[in-house]
Amino acid sequence: MPIIIDRFIGQMIRPFFGKIEPEIIQEIEDQFRERVPHVSQNVRLAYHSGNSIFILRNEDGIVGYAVIEVCRFHKAILEFGPIIKTRIDSKDVFNHLREILRKNGIWYLIYQGDSADKNERLKKYFGKNLLLKEEKGWATAMKFLDITEEELFASFNENHKRNIKKAEKEGINPFTIRSKNEFKNLIGIFHHMYQERKIHYYKINLENDLWALYNYIQETGKGFILGAQLNEQLLGGIIITFDGENGFYNFGASDRRLKKPVLHILFNHVFKELKLKGVKILDLGGYDKESKDPQFNALNKFKEGFGVEVVQYSPKLILATSFFGGHFIDTSVRLRNVVLSAIGKHIS
C-alpha cells in the first residue's frame, strides 16, 4: 500500500486496515478524546462488535481513523469517520480507504450520510462510475431531557401517560439487568419479537450485536440494560448507552403475547435515569414519516408519543470500491429484493 505524504510537515503516513486491538483503542482515545466527544463509545463498542478499523499513522502515532463494519458478500458499512487530526488532503485519505478495502475483498461500501459536505466529498472522490446509488437519508427521533420531571411527563401524549399509570398500577417493575442469565432471557424475547413480526434478520448477527452492547456496558459503565418484570416474569427490556450529555437507545423489546404497556414504563424510567446521569439528549433511533410499512409507522407513533423532535440526515450513499465487483453486488441485491418483496421482506 503506497504511503501518504503530509505536504505540510513532510511526514510519511502509513494506512492500516484490520481488527481492533485493545492497544489501538487506548491510543485512539488518547489522541482523539478532545476532538471526538464519543470516541470511547464508537471505538470500544466497535471492538466488542468485532468490527474493523482503518488507521492512518505517522511517526508521532495515529493521526486518523474510521470504523468499518465488514458484512457478508463483499459488503461493508462505513460506521464512523474518517476523522483526521493532521492537514493531509482528504482526497488522498478516501482514495487510500477505497483501495485498501478493495484489496481486502470489499467491493460495496454503504455510507449512511450524516453531513451534506461529507456526502459531496465522497461522491466527488469516488466519481460517477463508483457511485452506485443515492437513497433517502435516515432520520432520528431526539428527546431533549434538560427539563424538570414534571415538564418531561407533561410532554408525553395522553395515551402514553395512561399506559405508564396503568403499568404502575398493575405492578410492572423496572429493574437493572446485570447477570448473563437475565440478559439471555431478554435475548429470547428479542428473537420472539422479530419472529412474530416476520422481520428478516440473521440470528447470529443479532446475538453478536446484543452481547457486544452487554460487554461494552459491563466494561465501561457507560450504559445500562433496563428490564421490566411482573411476578418475577421478565416482560421485556431496553438497552441504553451514553457518553457525556448524549444518550443512545440501542435495542428494545417486549413480549407482545402479554399485551402489557412494558416499553411505556421502561422509557419513562430511562428518561429519569439519564437525567440523573447528566444526559441532556436521548437519540431514540430511526424515524421515517414516509414509510409504508405498518410496523414502522406504529414505531413512529410510539416515539412521537414521548414528544420527540425529528432530525433528518443527508442521503445514504452506496459506493463501489471495485467497478465490476460493486455493480455485480448491487444487481444481486436488487434481484434478491424482488424475490424477498414477494414474501414481505427486504434487505439492503
Stockholm file with secondary structure:
# STOCKHOLM 1.0

chainA/1-348         MPIIIDRFIGQMIRPFFGKIEPEIIQEIEDQFRERVPHVSQNVRLAYHSGNSIFILRNEDGIVGYAVIEVCRFHKAILEFGPIIKTRIDSKDVFNHLREILRKNGIWYLIYQGDSADKNERLKKYFGKNLLLKEEKGWATAMKFLDITEEELFASFNENHKRNIKKAEKEGINPFTIRSKNEFKNLIGIFHHMYQERKIHYYKINLENDLWALYNYIQETGKGFILGAQLNEQLLGGIIITFDGENGFYNFGASDRRLKKPVLHILFNHVFKELKLKGVKILDLGGYDKESKDPQFNALNKFKEGFGVEVVQYSPKLILATSFFGGHFIDTSVRLRNVVLSAIGKHIS
#=GR chainA/1-348 SS CCCEEETTTTEEEEEEEEECCHHHHHHHHHHHTTTCTTHHHHHHHHHHHTCEEEEEEETTEEEEEEEEEECSTTEEEEEEEEEECSCCCHHHHHHHHHHHHHHTTCCEEEECCCCHHHHHHHHHHHCGGGEEEEECCCEEEEEECCSCHHHHHHTSCHHHHHHHHHHHHHTCEEEECCSHHHHHHHHHHHHHHHHHTTCCCCHHHHHHHHHHHHHHHHHHCCEEEEEEEETTEEEEEEEEEEETTEEEEEEEEECGGGCCCHHHHHHHHHHHHHHHTTCCEEEEEEECTTCCCHHHHHHHHHHHTTTCEEEECCCEEEEESSHHHHHHHHHHHHHHHHHHHTTTCCCC
#=GC SS_cons         CCCEEETTTTEEEEEEEEECCHHHHHHHHHHHTTTCTTHHHHHHHHHHHTCEEEEEEETTEEEEEEEEEECSTTEEEEEEEEEECSCCCHHHHHHHHHHHHHHTTCCEEEECCCCHHHHHHHHHHHCGGGEEEEECCCEEEEEECCSCHHHHHHTSCHHHHHHHHHHHHHTCEEEECCSHHHHHHHHHHHHHHHHHTTCCCCHHHHHHHHHHHHHHHHHHCCEEEEEEEETTEEEEEEEEEEETTEEEEEEEEECGGGCCCHHHHHHHHHHHHHHHTTCCEEEEEEECTTCCCHHHHHHHHHHHTTTCEEEECCCEEEEESSHHHHHHHHHHHHHHHHHHHTTTCCCC
//
